[in-house]
Amino acid sequence: MKLYITTFLVFFTFTLFGQEKLIVNYFFNYEFDTSKSTDDKTIQLYKESNKNTGEYLLISSNEESIFNNIEKINNNQENNRSENISIPLSKNYINYKEHYLLDSFEFQGKKIIVKDFLAKYNWIIEKDQDEIIGYKVKKAIAKKDNIIYEAWFAPSLPFKSGPGNYWGLPGVILKLGIYMNQDDGIHKRYYSATKVELNDKVTIVRPTKG
């Protein structure tokens, strides 16, 4: 009887999330390290760039997702366009079932779509746990060259998606830290979830024009 109930609950959970789509809002910010640099221009560049922030929207099902930046006016970025590092512009479609990524952007007045293989991350799930906007999360680490990826994912939201093309954990990534170790310090980027919603009416539109 206990086995029957457990099987039913697992089936019900996957059926529920299979029908609904996940919507996550993310806040983005830089943390450039200014402690080791000796060049005044570089230090000023990093300080100005640390003021830049961005907002993104992820819509995901179990098989596909789309991740876009939310356009807004950033006064610091507009006024000092040549003096700081801009936030990354993203418009990515991912098909998890067929393992490919579509990057959509404009170049010289033309809409371009680039298709690429979906990157894989060798995540190592650690024992650390925390809570983000009401969801219990677990920590996972992946490494590539001089970059460390620190992800906090929510097992109660069984979507393998995350911000950008970061994915592959048994739960959506609600916070992601990207740490790049360079000669002048460890420079960081963060995606932090600010809102999570489940919706069975929203649609994911695969980009085709370009």
C-alpha positions as a printed NumPy array, in Angstrom:
array([[  0.   ,   0.   ,   0.   ],
       [  2.841,   2.397,   0.932],
       [  4.604,   1.659,  -2.369],
       [  1.368,   2.362,  -4.28 ],
       [  0.914,   5.734,  -2.554],
       [  4.538,   6.731,  -3.194],
       [  4.286,   5.768,  -6.852],
       [  1.05 ,   7.718,  -7.205],
       [  2.546,  10.841,  -5.609],
       [  5.596,  10.713,  -7.885],
       [  3.348,  10.249, -10.931],
       [  1.049,  13.066,  -9.794],
       [  3.986,  15.446,  -9.229],
       [  5.503,  14.83 , -12.664],
       [  2.074,  15.082, -14.307],
       [  1.41 ,  18.387, -12.577],
       [  4.734,  19.938, -13.546],
       [  4.495,  18.412, -16.998],
       [  1.356,  20.453, -17.635],
       [  2.498,  23.703, -16.042],
       [  5.342,  25.96 , -17.065],
       [  7.744,  27.708, -14.772],
       [  8.271,  31.49 , -14.878],
       [ 11.266,  32.918, -13.024],
       [ 12.4  ,  36.545, -12.788],
       [ 16.125,  37.071, -12.195],
       [ 18.203,  40.025, -11.017],
       [ 21.732,  40.284, -12.46 ],
       [ 24.753,  42.107, -11.06 ],
       [ 28.534,  42.221, -11.285],
       [ 31.108,  42.075,  -8.501],
       [ 34.422,  42.972, -10.117],
       [ 37.388,  42.695,  -7.758],
       [ 39.217,  46.019,  -7.45 ],
       [ 41.606,  45.01 ,  -4.647],
       [ 44.458,  43.658,  -6.799],
       [ 44.434,  45.899,  -9.857],
       [ 47.086,  48.653, -10.011],
       [ 45.747,  50.453, -13.086],
       [ 43.533,  53.431, -12.209],
       [ 41.518,  53.194, -15.433],
       [ 40.818,  49.506, -14.855],
       [ 39.77 ,  50.142, -11.26 ],
       [ 37.401,  52.891, -12.397],
       [ 36.028,  50.601, -15.125],
       [ 35.314,  47.875, -12.587],
       [ 33.717,  50.28 , -10.108],
       [ 31.392,  51.734, -12.758],
       [ 30.532,  48.271, -14.085],
       [ 29.577,  47.112, -10.59 ],
       [ 26.745,  49.663, -10.69 ],
       [ 25.171,  47.999, -13.731],
       [ 22.28 ,  45.65 , -13.073],
       [ 19.867,  43.744, -15.274],
       [ 16.606,  41.834, -15.128],
       [ 15.773,  38.623, -16.968],
       [ 12.795,  36.351, -17.515],
       [ 12.915,  32.561, -17.814],
       [  9.939,  30.548, -19.08 ],
       [ 10.509,  26.808, -18.911],
       [  8.804,  23.471, -19.385],
       [ 10.411,  20.069, -18.892],
       [ 11.462,  19.958, -22.552],
       [ 12.289,  23.549, -23.545],
       [ 12.813,  27.068, -22.25 ],
       [ 13.332,  30.646, -23.36 ],
       [ 15.428,  33.226, -21.511],
       [ 15.275,  36.948, -22.323],
       [ 16.619,  40.108, -20.762],
       [ 13.925,  42.577, -19.731],
       [ 14.732,  45.83 , -21.47 ],
       [ 14.907,  48.837, -19.2  ],
       [ 16.772,  52.114, -19.012],
       [ 19.881,  51.878, -16.855],
       [ 20.958,  55.478, -16.323],
       [ 24.488,  54.54 , -15.32 ],
       [ 24.905,  52.374, -18.39 ],
       [ 23.397,  54.931, -20.771],
       [ 25.477,  57.822, -19.476],
       [ 28.769,  55.917, -19.361],
       [ 28.404,  53.476, -22.233],
       [ 32.111,  53.553, -23.139],
       [ 33.309,  53.53 , -19.528],
       [ 31.844,  50.32 , -18.163],
       [ 31.026,  46.731, -19.007],
       [ 27.413,  46.323, -20.08 ],
       [ 25.086,  43.643, -18.8  ],
       [ 24.855,  40.591, -21.097],
       [ 22.013,  40.751, -23.613],
       [ 20.268,  37.398, -23.844],
       [ 17.543,  35.93 , -26.003],
       [ 18.082,  32.21 , -25.835],
       [ 15.831,  29.299, -26.702],
       [ 16.855,  25.87 , -25.39 ],
       [ 15.528,  22.457, -26.36 ],
       [ 16.53 ,  20.057, -23.582],
       [ 15.118,  17.023, -25.346],
       [ 17.196,  17.5  , -28.503],
       [ 20.114,  19.248, -26.743],
       [ 20.452,  22.431, -28.771],
       [ 20.454,  26.186, -28.212],
       [ 19.165,  29.017, -30.415],
       [ 20.716,  32.431, -29.813],
       [ 18.668,  35.236, -31.4  ],
       [ 20.079,  38.74 , -31.906],
       [ 20.407,  41.621, -34.361],
       [ 23.572,  42.391, -36.346],
       [ 23.917,  45.288, -38.787],
       [ 20.153,  45.651, -38.948],
       [ 19.522,  41.958, -39.614],
       [ 17.959,  39.385, -37.319],
       [ 20.325,  36.473, -36.781],
       [ 19.677,  33.049, -35.24 ],
       [ 22.662,  30.919, -34.282],
       [ 22.126,  27.249, -33.497],
       [ 24.626,  25.518, -31.231],
       [ 25.053,  22.425, -29.114],
       [ 23.783,  22.738, -25.57 ],
       [ 26.706,  22.988, -23.139],
       [ 27.009,  20.34 , -20.449],
       [ 28.163,  21.038, -16.907],
       [ 29.677,  18.399, -14.645],
       [ 27.768,  19.427, -11.549],
       [ 28.823,  18.124,  -8.145],
       [ 25.978,  18.395,  -5.634],
       [ 27.213,  19.343,  -2.164],
       [ 25.651,  19.106,   1.294],
       [ 25.038,  22.84 ,   1.735],
       [ 21.398,  23.922,   1.877],
       [ 19.675,  27.285,   2.086],
       [ 16.392,  29.027,   1.282],
       [ 15.721,  31.457,  -1.574],
       [ 12.404,  33.344,  -1.842],
       [ 10.68 ,  30.633,   0.168],
       [ 12.147,  27.599,  -1.632],
       [ 14.627,  25.187,  -0.089],
       [ 17.713,  24.988,  -2.285],
       [ 20.819,  22.835,  -2.531],
       [ 24.29 ,  23.832,  -3.667],
       [ 26.067,  22.446,  -6.717],
       [ 29.499,  23.274,  -8.134],
       [ 30.936,  22.924, -11.638],
       [ 34.368,  23.97 , -12.922],
       [ 35.711,  24.807, -16.359],
       [ 39.202,  26.202, -16.949],
       [ 39.516,  29.224, -14.615],
       [ 35.766,  29.556, -14.005],
       [ 33.774,  28.171, -11.085],
       [ 29.976,  27.921, -11.311],
       [ 28.07 ,  27.875,  -8.019],
       [ 24.403,  26.998,  -8.431],
       [ 21.623,  26.849,  -5.867],
       [ 18.746,  24.744,  -7.174],
       [ 15.262,  23.945,  -5.855],
       [ 14.41 ,  20.203,  -5.873],
       [ 10.747,  21.045,  -5.249],
       [ 10.64 ,  22.696,  -8.689],
       [ 11.745,  19.749, -10.878],
       [ 12.765,  21.72 , -13.969],
       [ 16.3  ,  21.233, -15.296],
       [ 16.522,  24.867, -16.433],
       [ 18.272,  27.977, -15.13 ],
       [ 19.417,  31.419, -16.231],
       [ 20.958,  31.603, -19.698],
       [ 22.302,  28.259, -20.874],
       [ 23.065,  27.015, -17.36 ],
       [ 21.066,  23.87 , -16.706],
       [ 21.205,  20.157, -15.899],
       [ 20.353,  19.95 , -12.198],
       [ 17.358,  18.122, -10.639],
       [ 15.604,  21.408,  -9.949],
       [ 15.561,  24.911, -11.381],
       [ 18.569,  27.098, -10.551],
       [ 17.367,  30.004,  -8.417],
       [ 20.788,  31.535,  -7.841],
       [ 23.938,  31.266,  -9.91 ],
       [ 27.363,  32.689,  -9.135],
       [ 30.003,  32.707, -11.88 ],
       [ 33.519,  33.239, -10.513],
       [ 36.317,  33.992, -12.973],
       [ 39.82 ,  33.765, -11.516],
       [ 42.123,  36.218, -13.308],
       [ 45.506,  37.793, -12.579],
       [ 43.916,  40.936, -11.132],
       [ 41.399,  39.182,  -8.903],
       [ 38.293,  37.009,  -8.83 ],
       [ 35.533,  38.66 , -10.84 ],
       [ 31.957,  37.577, -10.164],
       [ 28.579,  37.606, -11.881],
       [ 25.301,  36.711, -10.208],
       [ 21.82 ,  35.716, -11.327],
       [ 19.373,  35.744,  -8.403],
       [ 15.713,  34.766,  -8.635],
       [ 13.292,  37.404,  -7.369],
       [  9.973,  35.77 ,  -8.287],
       [  8.744,  32.28 ,  -9.19 ],
       [  5.403,  31.411, -10.738],
       [  3.753,  28.306, -12.171],
       [  1.435,  28.928, -15.116],
       [ -0.326,  26.47 , -17.446],
       [ -1.326,  29.108, -20.023],
       [  1.966,  30.783, -20.938],
       [  3.59 ,  29.61 , -24.172],
       [  7.205,  29.152, -25.235],
       [  7.788,  30.437, -28.743],
       [ 10.753,  29.016, -30.631],
       [ 12.448,  31.809, -32.67 ],
       [ 12.132,  31.192, -36.401],
       [ 12.633,  34.594, -38.002],
       [ 16.257,  35.301, -38.792]])
